[in-house]
Amino acid sequence: MRALAKDPEQRYATVEEMIKELDANSGDLSDKTIFVSTQEITQSAMPRATAQIDMTHSTIVIPEGSRPSVPNIITKPQQRNIFLLGGVSAAVVLIAVLAILWMFLGGDDNQDKADTDEPNPPAPAGMAYIPGGTFNMGSSGGEEAESPSHRVTLSPYFMDLTEVTNEQYMQFVVETGSPEPSTWVRDEPSVWEVEGNNIYVVGNIDNRQSYDGAEITPYADGKITINLDADTNDGEVIAEFTGKITPESGLEVEGDIRIEQRVFFETSSFQEGGVGDHVLMHGDSGQEGSFLPLIVSPVSTWGSADVYVGDEQLYFDIGAHVMVTHRVRDAEGRILKADGTCCYSLANPADGYVDPDGYEIMILLFQGSGSGYDGRPNSNPGEVAPEVPPAWLNLYSDDVTIIQRPASELARFAEGEEQFPVTGVTWEGAVAYCEWAGKRLPTEAEWEFAARGTDGRQYPWGNELVVEGTTPANVNDINAGSMVAVGTYPNGVSPFGLLDMAGNAREWVQDWFSDTYYSESTEENPTGPRRGDMRVLRGGGPSADGITTVADFRTTARASDSPFVAGETYGFRCAADTIAPS
């Protein structure tokens, strides 16, 4: 019809023109009946049409008292009625008005909607798009920490289809120097024998770093010998030289200096039992501070040492940290920026030069001032230990010979386990991997929604434990009970296509754990308590912690552990925002 023409020049100039043409071609309309409310035709405010009119039907019914949106179209038997409202012209006017309103107010509504509906963003490789939505999180019939069940609304996000594998994590370890998982092993013992000559001391207690090399004290006859076993966390580090040192403010000593370290221990997660190899150190790694550029140490120690001047013991159990690394100081004792200019700064720990062709040894001794090393421990219970003055000694050797080392500094997974989920990873290790991959750990709410969807299922695959005669998950006393390759159970897929969300590795998530958090959780995008001692683990492991039960593998089951624990079944998968944060 010309009234509906898209091009305005093809339409009728006036309604009267259209009526005249319709009257001339209408023929006998006595078999058509149109019921309308004259009250509604005079309404001045007419809402937008919401559907197209089917003009092939015989009867248009607009109920009394309703506003004239696009009417419901019903077909009635043809009948003769002499009470035509205003004759044919009025009927045509009504049709014209409705048609024009439909065209201008709503005729293209569906098309506009189709044009503006954006498709789901493409998921990065190895990830699924989770559209977000509202669901009931937790369970009123499970463990106490799972209750109360509460409504949660999430924004869209991406999530890994499977747990991170050994092969993927190895690439991360190689590129970053991060510690290997505790479940990986070496083919041979990690034994190190290293010697260092050309000894010098950098700075003093009042000027500890001297990045510009302005305060360097060399010792021509010095020597460092290192014999360590990184698997058993024992051995010794001995440094000997003759000259002056100033380890405390106002204290200068001179003579034959001897440093002996035979005590190795772990007080933080990164200290790896006291002796560690292939360890990511300093820079902006966030592990021990940023007083050196980002470096990977083939072998490092943490513990305490004794210091002697001649036959007199100067320090007993002073804090000791030893590193064998690629060289960070040049021939003048400076630490340069990455572009080779002077000098490195704590303000920008990522901008530091490391010489990949040379090695050096650094021995750092420290006590007091909150270091955690306060000299000889008090042996008399109840007696207050005397305060000790702050001490600092930073010793280097840049003439290094590695006499013995393991064939590989890296532990690795067993052959054939490339696609097994990586386990033996701390929460911090999981966070570091996800950041390296440009992702993040999922929140606990994101994990549960991805596992169960909106229909409140007990297991990722549904409410029944057994599917086609078997449980589609790696759980003890039912299936393998030890790690298997990711994706081995395709029938255990979650509503969004994710695999292994029950069984196989337990999975770290972002949140701190609290067994009462659900009663105070926010409804939109909850991120867990603000602080805590334990982080949340989800999905169960390959076994149910020594008891035969499938309760650990429900989509609502919660577990937790210290973020510093590298449990032998602890793994993870990553999530990512659909829009990169600014």
C-alpha positions in Angstrom: 0.0 0.0 0.0 1.2 3.5 -0.8 0.4 4.5 2.8 3.2 2.2 3.9 5.8 3.2 1.3 9.3 3.8 2.7 9.9 6.7 0.3 7.8 9.7 1.3 7.4 10.8 -2.3 5.6 7.5 -3.0 3.0 8.1 -0.2 -0.4 9.9 -0.5 -0.2 13.6 -0.1 -3.2 13.7 2.2 -5.5 11.3 4.0 -8.4 12.5 1.8 -6.5 11.5 -1.3 -6.0 8.0 0.0 -9.7 7.7 1.0 -10.9 8.7 -2.4 -8.8 6.1 -4.1 -9.9 3.4 -1.6 -13.6 4.3 -2.0 -13.2 3.9 -5.8 -11.8 0.5 -5.4 -13.5 -0.8 -2.3 -16.4 -2.6 -3.9 -19.0 -4.0 -1.6 -17.8 -3.9 2.0 -21.0 -5.0 3.6 -19.5 -8.4 4.4 -16.7 -6.8 6.6 -17.5 -5.8 10.2 -15.2 -3.5 12.2 -15.8 -3.0 15.9 -14.1 0.0 17.3 -14.4 2.3 20.3 -14.8 5.9 19.2 -13.5 6.9 22.6 -10.2 5.3 21.9 -9.8 6.8 18.5 -9.8 10.3 20.1 -7.1 9.4 22.6 -4.3 11.9 22.1 -1.5 9.8 23.6 -1.0 6.6 21.6 1.7 4.1 22.7 4.3 2.6 20.4 3.1 -0.4 18.4 4.6 -3.7 19.4 3.8 -6.0 16.6 2.9 -6.0 12.9 -0.7 -5.9 11.7 -1.9 -8.8 9.6 -4.1 -7.0 7.1 -5.4 -10.2 5.6 -7.8 -10.9 8.5 -11.4 -9.8 8.4 -12.0 -8.3 11.8 -10.0 -6.0 14.0 -11.2 -5.9 17.6 -10.0 -3.1 19.9 -11.4 -3.8 23.4 -13.4 -1.1 25.1 -11.3 0.9 27.6 -7.9 -0.1 26.2 -5.4 2.1 24.5 -5.0 1.5 20.8 -1.7 -0.2 20.5 -1.4 -2.8 17.7 -4.6 -4.8 18.2 -4.9 -8.5 18.6 -6.0 -9.9 15.3 -8.8 -12.5 15.3 -10.7 -13.9 12.4 -14.5 -14.1 12.7 -17.1 -15.6 10.3 -18.1 -13.0 7.7 -21.5 -11.4 8.5 -23.7 -8.6 7.3 -24.1 -5.6 9.6 -25.9 -2.4 8.6 -24.5 -0.4 11.5 -21.3 0.8 9.8 -19.7 3.5 11.9 -19.5 6.6 9.8 -19.6 4.4 6.6 -16.7 3.3 4.6 -14.8 6.5 4.9 -14.5 6.3 8.7 -13.4 2.7 8.5 -10.7 3.6 6.0 -9.6 6.5 8.2 -9.2 4.2 11.1 -7.1 1.8 9.0 -5.0 4.6 7.7 -4.4 6.1 11.1 -3.4 2.7 12.6 -1.2 1.9 9.6 0.6 5.3 9.7 1.1 5.1 13.4 2.4 1.6 13.1 4.9 2.7 10.4 6.1 5.8 12.1 6.0 4.8 15.7 6.7 1.1 15.7 6.8 -0.4 12.2 10.6 -0.7 12.2 10.8 -1.6 15.9 11.7 -5.3 15.3 14.3 -4.3 12.7 15.8 -1.7 15.0 16.0 -4.3 17.8 17.7 -6.8 15.5 20.2 -4.1 14.4 21.1 -3.2 18.0 21.2 -6.6 19.6 24.9 -7.3 19.9 26.1 -10.9 19.6 28.1 -12.5 22.4 31.7 -11.4 22.3 34.0 -14.1 21.0 35.7 -16.0 23.8 39.5 -16.1 23.9 41.1 -19.4 23.0 40.5 -22.0 25.6 37.7 -20.0 27.3 33.9 -19.9 27.4 31.7 -16.9 27.4 29.5 -16.8 30.6 26.6 -14.4 29.9 26.1 -13.5 33.6 22.7 -13.5 35.2 20.9 -14.1 38.4 21.0 -17.4 40.3 20.6 -18.9 43.7 24.0 -19.3 45.3 24.7 -21.8 48.1 22.4 -24.5 49.5 20.1 -24.6 52.5 20.5 -28.4 52.7 24.3 -28.7 52.5 27.1 -27.9 54.9 26.7 -25.0 57.2 29.2 -22.9 55.2 27.0 -23.3 52.1 24.0 -21.5 53.7 21.9 -19.5 53.4 21.0 -19.9 49.8 20.9 -16.4 48.4 20.3 -14.5 45.2 23.4 -13.3 43.3 23.6 -11.4 40.0 26.8 -11.5 37.9 28.0 -9.5 35.0 29.2 -11.4 31.9 32.8 -12.8 32.0 35.0 -15.4 30.4 36.3 -18.6 32.1 38.7 -21.3 31.2 37.1 -24.4 29.7 39.5 -26.6 31.7 41.9 -26.5 34.6 45.3 -25.1 33.8 47.6 -27.9 32.7 51.1 -28.9 33.5 52.2 -27.9 30.0 50.7 -24.5 30.3 52.2 -23.9 33.8 55.7 -25.0 32.6 55.7 -22.2 30.0 54.9 -19.7 32.8 57.7 -21.1 35.0 60.2 -20.9 32.2 59.4 -17.4 31.2 59.0 -15.9 34.6 61.3 -18.0 36.9 58.4 -18.7 39.2 58.8 -21.6 41.6 57.8 -25.0 40.2 54.7 -26.8 41.7 55.5 -28.9 44.7 54.3 -32.0 42.9 56.9 -31.8 40.1 60.2 -33.7 40.6 63.7 -33.6 39.2 65.5 -36.4 37.4 68.5 -36.0 39.7 69.3 -34.3 43.1 69.6 -30.6 43.0 73.2 -30.2 44.3 75.1 -27.0 43.8 78.9 -26.3 44.2 79.8 -22.7 43.5 83.0 -20.6 44.1 83.3 -16.8 44.1 86.4 -14.5 44.1 86.9 -10.8 43.7 84.9 -9.9 46.9 83.6 -6.4 47.6 81.1 -4.9 50.0 78.4 -2.4 48.8 77.2 0.5 51.0 76.7 0.4 54.8 73.9 0.5 57.3 73.2 4.2 56.5 73.6 3.9 52.7 72.5 0.3 52.0 72.4 0.0 48.2 74.8 2.5 46.5 73.2 1.9 43.1 75.7 4.4 41.6 78.7 2.4 42.9 79.9 5.4 44.9 80.5 3.4 48.1 82.3 0.1 47.2 84.9 -1.6 49.4 87.0 -4.3 47.6 88.9 -7.2 49.2 91.6 -8.7 47.0 92.0 -11.9 48.9 88.3 -12.7 49.5 86.6 -16.0 48.6 83.1 -17.5 48.8 82.4 -21.3 48.7 78.8 -22.6 48.3 77.8 -26.3 48.8 74.0 -26.7 48.8 71.3 -29.4 48.3 68.1 -27.7 47.3 66.1 -31.0 47.7 67.1 -31.6 51.3 67.5 -27.9 52.3 71.0 -28.2 53.8 74.6 -27.5 53.1 76.8 -24.4 53.8 77.9 -21.0 52.6 81.3 -19.7 53.8 82.7 -16.3 53.0 86.2 -15.1 54.0 88.0 -11.9 53.4 90.3 -9.4 55.2 89.5 -5.7 55.8 87.1 -3.3 57.3 83.3 -3.5 57.6 80.7 -1.1 59.0 77.7 -3.3 59.8 76.1 -0.9 62.3 75.9 2.9 62.7 79.1 4.0 64.5 80.6 0.5 64.5 83.6 -0.2 62.3 85.5 -3.5 62.7 88.6 -4.7 60.9 90.4 -8.0 60.6 89.9 -11.4 59.1 86.1 -11.6 58.5 84.4 -15.0 58.3 80.7 -15.6 57.6 79.2 -19.1 58.1 75.7 -20.0 57.1 74.5 -23.6 57.9 71.0 -22.8 59.1 68.2 -22.8 56.5 64.5 -22.3 57.2 61.2 -21.1 55.7 59.2 -18.3 57.3 57.4 -17.2 54.1 56.0 -19.1 51.2 58.6 -17.9 48.7 61.5 -19.2 50.8 61.1 -22.7 49.6 62.2 -24.6 52.7 65.4 -22.6 53.1 67.3 -23.5 49.8 65.6 -23.0 46.5 66.6 -23.2 42.9 65.3 -21.3 39.9 63.6 -18.7 42.0 62.1 -15.4 40.8 63.6 -12.7 43.0 63.1 -9.0 43.6 62.1 -6.5 41.0 58.4 -5.9 41.0 57.7 -9.6 41.8 56.3 -8.6 45.2 58.1 -11.3 47.0 60.9 -9.6 49.0 60.8 -6.1 48.0 62.4 -4.3 45.0 65.9 -3.4 46.1 67.3 -5.3 43.0 66.0 -5.5 39.4 63.9 -8.5 38.4 66.2 -11.6 38.4 65.9 -15.3 38.5 68.3 -17.0 40.9 69.6 -20.4 40.0 70.0 -21.1 43.7 69.2 -19.1 46.8 69.1 -19.5 50.5 67.2 -18.1 53.5 68.3 -18.6 57.1 70.8 -17.3 59.6 74.5 -17.1 59.9 77.3 -16.5 62.3 79.9 -13.7 61.8 83.5 -13.8 63.2 86.2 -11.1 63.3 89.4 -13.1 63.9 88.5 -15.4 66.8 85.7 -13.2 68.2 82.1 -13.9 67.3 80.5 -10.6 66.1 77.0 -11.9 65.3 75.2 -15.2 66.1 72.1 -16.2 64.1 72.0 -12.9 62.1 69.6 -13.1 59.2 71.2 -14.3 56.0 70.1 -14.4 52.4 72.3 -15.7 49.7 71.7 -15.5 45.9 73.6 -16.8 42.9 72.2 -14.8 40.0 73.1 -13.3 36.6 75.1 -10.1 37.2 73.2 -6.9 38.1 76.2 -4.8 39.0 78.7 -3.7 36.3 82.5 -3.4 36.7 82.2 -0.2 38.6 79.7 -1.7 41.0 76.7 0.2 39.6 73.2 -1.2 38.9 72.1 0.4 35.6 68.7 1.0 34.0 67.6 -1.3 31.3 68.9 1.1 28.6 72.4 1.0 30.1 72.3 4.5 31.8 72.8 5.1 35.5 71.1 4.2 37.6 68.5 1.8 38.9 65.9 3.2 41.3 63.5 1.6 43.8 60.9 3.9 42.3 60.9 1.8 39.1 61.9 -1.8 39.9 60.9 -3.0 36.4 63.6 -0.8 34.8 66.9 -2.5 35.6 69.7 -4.1 33.6 70.7 -7.7 34.1 73.7 -9.2 32.3 72.7 -12.6 31.0 76.3 -13.7 30.3 77.8 -13.3 33.7 77.1 -14.5 37.3 77.5 -13.0 40.7 77.0 -14.0 44.3 75.3 -11.8 46.8 75.3 -12.3 50.5 73.0 -10.1 52.5 73.2 -10.1 56.4 70.7 -8.1 58.4 69.2 -7.9 61.9 66.8 -5.6 63.8 64.5 -2.8 62.6 61.6 -5.2 62.0 63.6 -7.6 59.9 62.5 -10.6 62.0 66.1 -11.4 62.8 67.1 -10.1 66.2 70.3 -11.9 67.1 70.7 -14.7 69.5 67.4 -16.2 70.7 66.6 -15.9 74.4 67.2 -19.2 76.1 65.7 -18.3 79.5 61.9 -18.4 79.5 60.3 -15.4 81.0 63.4 -13.2 80.5 63.1 -10.3 78.1 65.6 -10.6 75.3 67.8 -7.6 75.0 67.3 -5.3 72.0 69.8 -5.5 69.2 71.0 -2.7 67.0 70.1 -2.7 63.3 72.8 -4.3 61.2 73.4 -4.6 57.5 76.1 -6.1 55.3 75.9 -6.5 51.6 78.7 -8.7 50.1 79.2 -9.4 46.4 81.5 -11.6 44.2 81.6 -11.0 40.5 84.1 -13.8 39.6 81.9 -16.8 39.8 82.6 -20.5 38.9 79.7 -23.0 39.0 81.5 -26.3 39.6 78.4 -28.5 40.0 74.8 -28.0 39.2 71.8 -30.2 38.4 71.3 -31.0 34.7 68.1 -29.0 34.9 67.3 -26.3 37.5 63.7 -27.0 36.9 61.6 -29.8 38.4 59.0 -31.0 36.0 56.0 -33.2 35.7 56.1 -36.9 34.7 56.3 -37.9 31.1 52.8 -38.3 29.6 51.2 -35.8 32.1 51.4 -32.7 29.9 47.6 -32.4 29.9 47.0 -33.3 33.5 45.9 -30.3 35.6 48.8 -28.6 37.3 48.7 -29.2 41.1 50.9 -28.4 44.1 50.3 -24.7 43.4 49.8 -22.1 46.1 47.1 -19.5 45.8 49.8 -17.0 45.1 51.1 -19.1 42.3 47.7 -19.4 40.8 47.2 -15.6 40.9 50.7 -15.0 39.4 49.9 -17.4 36.5 46.6 -15.8 35.7 48.1 -12.3 35.7 50.9 -13.6 33.4 48.2 -15.0 31.1 46.4 -11.6 31.1 43.5 -13.1 33.2 42.6 -13.4 36.9 41.2 -15.9 39.3 37.4 -16.3 39.2 35.4 -15.1 42.2 33.7 -17.8 44.2 30.3 -16.7 42.8 31.6 -16.8 39.2 32.9 -20.3 39.8 29.6 -21.6 41.2 27.5 -19.9 38.5 29.7 -21.4 35.7 29.4 -24.8 37.3 25.6 -24.9 38.0 23.9 -22.3 35.7 20.5 -20.9 36.6 18.7 -24.2 37.2 20.3 -24.9 40.6 21.8 -28.3 39.6 23.6 -30.4 42.2 26.4 -31.4 39.9 27.8 -29.6 36.9 26.0 -32.1 34.6 22.7 -32.2 36.4 21.0 -33.4 39.5 21.7 -37.1 39.1 25.1 -38.5 40.1 25.2 -41.2 37.4 24.8 -40.5 33.7 24.6 -43.3 31.2 25.8 -45.8 33.8 28.8 -43.8 35.2 29.7 -40.7 37.1 31.1 -38.3 34.6 33.9 -37.0 36.8 37.2 -38.0 38.3 36.3 -38.8 41.9 37.5 -41.5 44.2 35.9 -45.0 44.5 33.9 -44.2 41.4 36.5 -43.4 38.8 40.3 -42.9 38.7 40.8 -41.2 42.1 44.1 -39.6 40.8 44.8 -36.9 38.3 43.7 -37.5 34.7 44.0 -35.4 31.6 41.6 -32.4 31.5 38.5 -33.0 29.5 38.5 -36.8 30.1 34.8 -36.7 31.1 32.9 -34.8 28.4 29.6 -36.0 29.8 30.4 -33.9 32.9 30.1 -30.6 31.1 28.6 -27.7 32.9 25.7 -25.6 31.5 28.3 -23.3 29.8 30.5 -25.9 28.4 33.2 -26.1 31.1 34.8 -29.4 32.0 36.2 -31.0 35.2 34.3 -28.6 37.6 33.8 -31.7 39.8 36.7 -33.9 40.7 40.3 -33.8 39.2 42.1 -30.8 40.8 40.6 -28.7 43.6 40.5 -25.2 42.3 41.6 -22.0 44.0 39.3 -19.0 43.6 39.8 -15.3 44.4 37.8 -15.0 47.7 38.9 -15.1 51.3 36.9 -17.8 53.1 34.3 -17.2 55.8 31.7 -19.8 56.8 29.3 -16.9 57.6 29.9 -14.8 54.5 26.7 -15.9 52.7 24.5 -14.2 55.3 26.1 -10.9 54.5 27.1 -11.2 50.8 26.3 -8.4 48.4 23.8 -9.4 45.7 25.7 -8.0 42.7 29.1 -9.4 41.8 30.2 -10.4 45.3 33.9 -10.8 45.9 34.0 -12.4 49.3 35.1 -11.1 52.7 37.6 -8.2 52.7 40.2 -10.2 54.7 40.8 -13.6 56.2 43.3 -16.3 56.8 42.1 -18.9 54.3 41.3 -18.8 50.6 38.4 -20.7 49.0 38.9 -23.9 47.1 36.1 -25.3 44.8 35.2 -28.4 42.9 36.6 -31.2 45.1 39.8 -33.1 44.2 40.3 -36.6 42.8 39.5 -37.9 46.2 37.2 -36.8 49.1 39.9 -36.2 51.7 39.9 -39.8 53.0 36.2 -40.5 53.2 34.0 -42.0 50.6 31.5 -39.3 49.8 30.4 -37.3 46.8 29.4 -34.3 48.9 32.7 -32.6 48.1 31.9 -32.6 44.4 28.5 -30.8 44.5 28.4 -27.4 42.8 27.8 -25.6 46.2 30.5 -27.4 48.2 33.1 -25.2 49.7 36.6 -25.9 51.0 39.5 -23.6 52.1 43.2 -23.6 53.0 46.0 -21.2 53.7 47.0 -19.4 50.5 50.6 -20.4 51.2 49.9 -24.1 51.1 50.8 -26.0 47.8 48.4 -28.9 48.3 49.1 -31.9 46.1 45.6 -31.7 44.7 45.4 -27.9 44.5 45.1 -26.4 41.0 43.0 -23.7 39.4 41.5 -22.2 36.2 41.4 -18.6 35.2 38.6 -16.1 34.4 38.7 -12.8 32.5 36.5 -9.7 32.2 34.6 -9.2 28.9 35.8 -5.6 28.9 39.4 -5.0 29.8 39.6 -2.8 32.9 40.9 0.7 32.3 
